[in-house]
């Protein structure tokens, strides 16, 4: 049996993961950042833009299930993995999300990330 998957709980851990590799998929964005020997850890974040509490919690449950299933085998060792929910991710088929996470983990293990996201210009007052 594989070691227990621990979760990220502190804001500082999420911010540190934001400095790592970023792999975007239609249902989520995966951030992967080295954590100095703390094992494979999973963090999940879903903003209020996605929907109400019921929708956000459903998305988080699906992400947790994917993490438990795929990270022990495909996750990067001693790495924090953060999944950020995207618009429409909750409606996606679970098998499709699984395939997307598998592809994202393979890309991250190869060191291939997507370019940093563009900042939207702030509206002038």
C-alpha positions, 0 to 999 in steps of 0.5 A, spaced: 500 500 500 502 506 498 503 512 503 497 516 505 496 522 501 497 528 505 493 535 504 495 542 503 492 546 508 496 553 509 495 559 505 503 559 504 503 552 502 498 554 496 502 560 494 509 556 494 506 552 489 504 557 485 511 559 483 512 552 481 510 548 474 503 550 471 499 545 467 493 548 464 487 543 462 480 545 460 477 542 467 483 545 472 490 547 472 495 543 475 500 546 479 506 542 481 512 545 486 518 541 490 516 541 497 523 539 500 522 532 502 515 532 505 512 527 500 506 527 495 501 532 497 495 535 494 491 541 495 485 543 492 482 550 490 475 552 487 473 559 487 466 562 488 466 564 480 465 557 479 458 556 482 455 556 489 457 552 495 454 545 492 457 546 486 464 548 489 464 542 494 462 537 488 468 539 484 472 538 490 470 531 492 471 529 484 478 532 485 480 529 491 477 522 488 482 523 482 488 525 487 487 519 491 487 514 485 492 517 480 497 521 485 500 515 488 502 512 482 503 518 477 505 524 482 511 527 482 515 525 488 516 530 494 512 535 490 506 539 492 500 538 487 495 543 487 488 543 483 485 549 481 478 548 478 476 552 472 469 554 469 465 548 466 470 543 470 464 540 474 460 538 468 466 534 465 465 527 465 469 523 470 473 519 465 475 525 461 478 529 468 482 522 469 485 522 462 486 530 463 490 529 470 494 523 467 496 527 461 498 533 466 502 529 471 506 526 465 507 533 462 509 535 469 514 529 470 517 531 463 518 538 466 513 541 461 509 547 463 505 552 460 507 559 460 505 563 466 498 566 465 497 573 462 495 578 467 488 582 465 489 590 465 486 593 471 480 597 469 482 605 470 477 609 474 
